[in-house]
Amino acid sequence: MNDVLAEALGLVKAAGYVVLKEKSYRAAQERQRIAAVRQQCAEEHTASARAWARDSIAEERRLAARLTFVYGVAMKHGATTEELRGGIDG
């Protein structure tokens, strides 16, 4: 490294800056870009998983309410609790 370059680097460093070669700077920018994309993908995946869970719980509640209704109708038509259990308990 020649004296002029060394002096210039010394001034830049003394001012509180860091000096990088272009290759290192570009590699750091690429790592940052990849990290941002991964973060965005993770956030989208989290939102998708939450929506799926919310929809699944709503469907489960809807089915439970429907089944309660069907049990009631079946019992009014003479079905017993044992018959409605089917083979679930044994």
CORSULVEN-V524651 format. One record per residue. N is the residue number from 1. RES is the residue in one letter. PHI is phi as a letter, one per 20 degrees, with the letter a starting at -180 (* if undefined). Layout:
n->{N:N}
res->{RES:RES}
phi->{PHI:PHI}
This chain:
n->{1:2:3:4:5:6:7:8:9:10:11:12:13:14:15:16:17:18:19:20:21:22:23:24:25:26:27:28:29:30:31:32:33:34:35:36:37:38:39:40:41:42:43:44:45:46:47:48:49:50:51:52:53:54:55:56:57:58:59:60:61:62:63:64:65:66:67:68:69:70:71:72:73:74:75:76:77:78:79:80:81:82:83:84:85:86:87:88:89:90}
res->{M:N:D:V:L:A:E:A:L:G:L:V:K:A:A:G:Y:V:V:L:K:E:K:S:Y:R:A:A:Q:E:R:Q:R:I:A:A:V:R:Q:Q:C:A:E:E:H:T:A:S:A:R:A:W:A:R:D:S:I:A:E:E:R:R:L:A:A:R:L:T:F:V:Y:G:V:A:M:K:H:G:A:T:T:E:E:L:R:G:G:I:D:G}
phi->{*:e:f:f:f:f:f:f:f:f:f:f:f:f:e:n:d:d:d:c:f:g:f:f:f:f:f:f:f:f:f:f:f:f:f:f:f:f:f:f:f:f:f:f:f:f:f:f:f:f:f:f:f:f:f:f:f:f:f:f:f:f:f:f:f:f:f:g:f:f:g:g:f:f:f:f:e:o:f:e:g:f:f:f:f:m:d:f:e:q}
